[in-house]
């Protein structure tokens, strides 16, 4: 499960102090509710149409090579997000099974070896 953005910001406060002016840091902290909302709503995957049009824009990617490498970045981003979801699913499944007293995936795999 994703950490609450407020906890993340508090954990990073010392680093943020080094990066931001005090006025900017105060403004940033004042946006915690908005950031929490954004954190939970962010779009993980682009639709096929969004991916195709972002890659096929001639003004942004004028050459075939530029389009190719943007496609590679799109695929990489998609795979990264898919892997993250996969790990999150398995972690949540193990936590759920632990709470209800069922054997976890790891224990089942170990027993079958």
Secondary structure, 3 states (H helix, E strand, C coil): CCCCHHHHHHHCHHHHHHHCCHHHHHHHHHCHHHHHHHHHHCCCCCCHHHHHHHHHCCCCCCCHHHHHHHHHHHHHHHHHHHHHHHHHHHHHHHHHHHHHCCCCHHHHHHHHC
